């Protein structure tokens, strides 16, 4: 191999090593965001979302270790740690230990920091919310009101022109109380709706759970309040667990079905024994 060939192959090798090192060092950017939730003005929690743009599409990223902070990224303000699930979400409840930091101001900021991995560098996300609360109540003629208040300095003040969802809490999804899904608050911070779901099934006592929500608001986050009312249709739970039915548990099938099944079994085995007997007779005739 001459001198020029050695130089050429050395250059190719160096370029290959450089490309390999660059591809190994290059990492996708991780995007973090936080959603704040306040349920019944009592239970508060944060939900973090981790995603990244891979092959031109945003994908939710699981197994990302996150640290949650309140106010500032300080060890004393650590709320806790969590790992994102297969949907890229991680949930943490705000502990009582954060009470002092929470009371410092009418506005509170939350910060999340991800742990560095092979695929992603450390990333941060934050959200700032204004303290607010929502209260649901009922009036005569099945009228529902939801009052939204925010904390300004040390005074709770009405919030107007905010969309509030007023609905009935169900297992799969909330059911609107009327045709309109959301209602705007007035100058007193009150949104009103009429209950239009007559004869809706409730529990054994006819109770329904009403819920008022402010969802994904840039200033207040997610707020909700619930109230139980006896406006539903009473449904008595009835079970046929110990009765003979077609879809009952083992040993409780209908008698006619058991007789049919046992008759088929007896008939099949009877035919088999009959055939065995005939075969024995044929052998005996052959011997004689």
C-alpha positions as CSV (number, residue, x, y, z in Angstrom):
1,X,0.0,0.0,0.0
2,X,1.5,3.3,-1.1
3,X,1.6,6.5,0.9
4,X,-1.4,8.1,-0.8
5,X,-3.6,5.1,-0.1
6,X,-2.7,5.1,3.5
7,X,-3.6,8.8,3.8
8,X,-6.9,8.2,2.0
9,X,-8.0,5.3,4.2
10,X,-6.9,7.1,7.4
11,X,-9.0,10.1,6.4
12,X,-12.0,7.8,5.8
13,X,-11.5,6.1,9.1
14,X,-11.3,9.4,11.0
15,X,-14.4,10.7,9.3
16,X,-16.3,7.5,10.2
17,X,-15.2,7.7,13.8
18,X,-16.3,11.4,13.9
19,X,-19.7,10.6,12.5
20,X,-20.2,7.7,15.0
21,X,-19.1,9.9,18.0
22,X,-21.5,12.7,16.9
23,X,-24.4,10.3,16.5
24,X,-23.8,8.8,19.9
25,X,-23.5,12.2,21.5
26,X,-26.6,13.7,19.8
27,X,-29.7,13.5,22.0
28,X,-33.4,14.4,21.5
29,X,-34.8,17.4,23.4
30,X,-37.1,16.5,26.3
31,X,-40.1,18.8,26.8
32,X,-41.7,19.0,30.3
33,X,-44.9,20.6,31.4
34,X,-47.0,20.7,34.6
35,X,-50.7,20.7,35.3
36,X,-52.1,21.9,38.7
37,X,-55.2,20.3,40.2
38,X,-57.4,21.4,43.1
39,X,-60.2,19.0,44.0
40,X,-63.0,20.2,46.4
41,X,-60.6,23.0,47.6
42,X,-58.9,20.3,49.7
43,X,-56.9,17.8,47.6
44,X,-54.1,19.4,45.5
45,X,-51.8,17.6,43.2
46,X,-49.5,18.0,40.2
47,X,-49.4,16.0,37.0
48,X,-46.2,16.3,34.9
49,X,-46.1,15.5,31.2
50,X,-42.9,14.4,29.4
51,X,-42.7,14.4,25.6
52,X,-40.1,14.6,22.8
53,X,-40.1,15.1,19.1
54,X,-38.8,11.9,17.6
55,X,-38.8,11.3,13.8
56,X,-40.8,14.4,13.3
57,X,-43.6,13.4,15.7
58,X,-44.1,14.2,19.4
59,X,-44.2,11.1,21.6
60,X,-44.9,10.7,25.3
61,X,-41.8,9.5,27.1
62,X,-42.1,6.9,29.9
63,X,-39.6,6.1,32.7
64,X,-38.3,9.6,33.2
65,X,-37.3,10.4,36.8
66,X,-38.7,13.7,37.9
67,X,-38.2,15.9,41.0
68,X,-41.0,18.3,41.9
69,X,-40.3,21.7,43.7
70,X,-42.5,24.5,45.0
71,X,-41.3,28.1,44.7
72,X,-37.7,27.4,43.8
73,X,-35.4,24.6,42.9
74,X,-34.1,24.1,46.4
75,X,-33.7,20.9,48.4
76,X,-35.9,22.4,51.2
77,X,-38.7,23.0,48.7
78,X,-38.7,19.5,47.3
79,X,-42.3,18.1,47.1
80,X,-41.3,14.7,46.1
81,X,-40.2,12.5,43.2
82,X,-42.0,10.4,40.6
83,X,-41.5,8.4,37.4
84,X,-43.5,8.9,34.2
85,X,-45.8,6.1,33.2
86,X,-46.3,4.7,29.7
87,X,-48.4,7.8,28.8
88,X,-45.5,10.1,29.8
89,X,-47.4,11.3,32.9
90,X,-46.3,11.5,36.6
91,X,-48.5,12.5,39.5
92,X,-47.6,13.7,42.9
93,X,-49.8,15.1,45.7
94,X,-48.7,18.4,47.4
95,X,-47.7,17.4,50.9
96,X,-48.6,19.3,54.1
97,X,-44.9,20.1,54.5
98,X,-45.2,22.7,51.7
99,X,-47.7,24.7,53.7
100,X,-45.3,27.5,54.6
101,X,-44.1,28.0,51.1
102,X,-47.7,27.9,49.8
103,X,-48.8,30.7,52.1
104,X,-46.0,33.1,51.1
105,X,-47.9,34.6,48.1
106,X,-51.2,34.7,46.2
107,X,-49.2,33.2,43.3
108,X,-47.3,29.9,43.5
109,X,-44.8,28.4,41.0
110,X,-44.0,24.7,40.6
111,X,-40.9,23.4,39.0
112,X,-40.0,19.9,37.7
113,X,-36.5,18.7,36.9
114,X,-35.8,15.5,35.0
115,X,-32.8,13.2,35.6
116,X,-30.3,12.9,32.8
117,X,-30.5,9.6,30.8
118,X,-28.8,8.0,27.8
119,X,-31.4,9.4,25.5
120,X,-32.1,12.8,27.1
121,X,-30.2,15.5,28.9
122,X,-31.6,17.1,32.0
123,X,-34.7,19.2,31.3
124,X,-36.9,21.6,33.3
125,X,-40.5,22.7,33.3
126,X,-42.5,25.1,35.4
127,X,-45.9,26.6,35.9
128,X,-47.2,29.5,37.9
129,X,-50.8,29.5,39.2
130,X,-52.9,32.1,41.0
131,X,-54.6,30.6,44.1
132,X,-58.3,30.2,43.4
133,X,-61.3,28.2,44.6
134,X,-64.6,27.1,43.2
135,X,-67.8,26.3,45.2
136,X,-70.9,24.5,43.8
137,X,-74.3,25.1,45.4
138,X,-78.0,24.5,44.6
139,X,-81.0,26.7,44.7
140,X,-84.8,26.2,44.3
141,X,-86.2,24.6,41.2
142,X,-83.0,22.6,40.6
143,X,-80.9,25.5,39.8
144,X,-77.1,25.1,40.2
145,X,-74.6,27.8,40.9
146,X,-70.8,27.7,40.8
147,X,-68.8,30.5,42.4
148,X,-65.2,31.2,41.4
149,X,-62.9,33.2,43.6
150,X,-59.2,34.2,43.4
151,X,-56.9,35.3,46.1
152,X,-55.6,38.9,45.6
153,X,-53.2,39.8,48.4
154,X,-55.2,38.4,51.3
155,X,-58.7,38.9,50.0
156,X,-60.8,36.4,48.1
157,X,-62.1,38.2,45.0
158,X,-64.8,37.2,42.5
159,X,-63.5,36.2,39.0
160,X,-65.7,37.1,36.0
161,X,-65.7,35.9,32.4
162,X,-64.3,32.4,33.1
163,X,-65.9,29.3,31.6
164,X,-67.1,26.8,34.1
165,X,-68.2,23.3,33.3
166,X,-71.3,22.2,35.3
167,X,-72.1,18.5,35.0
168,X,-73.1,15.3,36.7
169,X,-70.3,13.0,37.7
170,X,-70.6,9.5,36.1
171,X,-68.4,6.5,35.9
172,X,-67.1,7.0,32.3
173,X,-67.4,10.7,31.8
174,X,-69.2,13.7,33.2
175,X,-72.7,14.3,31.8
176,X,-73.8,17.9,31.1
177,X,-76.7,19.1,33.3
178,X,-78.3,20.7,30.2
179,X,-77.6,21.3,26.6
180,X,-74.9,23.9,27.3
181,X,-71.6,22.3,28.5
182,X,-70.0,25.5,29.9
183,X,-71.2,28.7,31.6
184,X,-69.3,32.0,32.0
185,X,-69.1,33.6,35.5
186,X,-70.7,37.0,36.0
187,X,-69.3,40.0,37.8
188,X,-69.9,38.2,41.1
189,X,-68.0,35.2,40.0
190,X,-71.1,33.1,39.7
191,X,-72.0,30.7,36.8
192,X,-75.6,29.4,36.8
193,X,-77.2,26.4,35.2
194,X,-80.5,24.6,35.2
195,X,-80.7,20.8,35.9
196,X,-82.4,19.2,32.8
197,X,-81.7,15.5,33.5
198,X,-84.9,14.3,35.0
199,X,-85.2,10.6,35.8
200,X,-81.5,10.1,35.6
201,X,-80.5,6.9,37.5
202,X,-78.8,7.6,40.8
203,X,-77.7,5.4,43.7
204,X,-80.0,3.4,46.0
205,X,-81.3,6.6,47.5
206,X,-81.6,8.5,44.3
207,X,-78.5,10.7,44.9
208,X,-76.4,12.2,42.1
209,X,-73.1,14.0,42.4
210,X,-72.9,17.4,40.7
211,X,-69.5,18.8,39.8
212,X,-68.3,22.2,38.7
213,X,-64.9,22.5,36.9
214,X,-62.5,25.0,35.6
215,X,-60.3,23.0,33.2
216,X,-56.7,23.8,31.9
217,X,-56.9,27.5,32.7
218,X,-53.6,29.3,32.1
219,X,-54.0,31.3,35.4
220,X,-55.8,29.0,37.8
221,X,-55.0,25.5,36.5
222,X,-57.7,22.8,37.1
223,X,-60.3,23.4,39.8
224,X,-63.3,21.3,40.8
225,X,-66.0,21.1,43.4
226,X,-68.6,18.5,44.1
227,X,-72.0,18.3,45.7
228,X,-74.4,15.4,46.3
229,X,-78.1,16.0,45.6
230,X,-81.2,13.7,45.7
231,X,-82.3,14.5,42.1
232,X,-81.8,11.1,40.6
233,X,-84.0,8.1,40.2
234,X,-83.6,5.6,43.0
235,X,-82.1,2.3,41.7
236,X,-82.2,-0.7,43.9
237,X,-79.4,-3.2,43.4
238,X,-80.7,-6.6,42.4
239,X,-78.6,-9.7,42.1
240,X,-79.4,-13.2,40.9
241,X,-76.2,-14.6,42.3
242,X,-77.9,-17.4,44.3
243,X,-80.6,-18.0,41.8
244,X,-80.7,-20.5,38.9
245,X,-80.2,-18.5,35.7
246,X,-78.6,-19.1,32.3
247,X,-75.5,-17.0,33.2
248,X,-75.3,-17.9,36.9
249,X,-72.3,-19.2,38.8
250,X,-71.3,-22.8,38.8
251,X,-73.9,-25.1,40.3
252,X,-76.7,-22.6,39.7
253,X,-77.5,-23.3,36.1
254,X,-81.2,-24.0,35.2
255,X,-82.4,-27.6,36.0
256,X,-83.6,-28.1,32.4
257,X,-80.1,-27.2,31.2
258,X,-78.4,-29.6,33.7
259,X,-80.8,-32.4,32.7
260,X,-80.1,-31.8,29.0
261,X,-76.3,-31.9,29.6
262,X,-76.4,-35.0,31.8
263,X,-78.7,-36.7,29.4
264,X,-76.3,-36.2,26.6
265,X,-73.4,-37.5,28.7
266,X,-75.4,-40.6,29.7
267,X,-76.5,-41.2,26.1
268,X,-72.9,-41.0,24.8
269,X,-71.5,-43.3,27.4
270,X,-74.4,-45.7,26.9
271,X,-73.6,-45.9,23.2
272,X,-70.0,-46.6,24.0
273,X,-70.7,-49.4,26.4
274,X,-73.2,-50.9,24.0
275,X,-70.5,-50.9,21.2
276,X,-68.0,-52.5,23.6
277,X,-70.5,-55.2,24.4
278,X,-71.2,-55.9,20.7
279,X,-67.4,-56.1,20.0
280,X,-67.1,-58.7,22.8
281,X,-69.9,-60.8,21.4
282,X,-68.3,-60.7,18.0
283,X,-65.0,-62.0,19.5
284,X,-66.9,-64.8,21.3
285,X,-68.6,-65.8,18.1
286,X,-65.2,-65.9,16.3
287,X,-63.7,-68.1,18.9
288,X,-66.5,-70.6,18.9
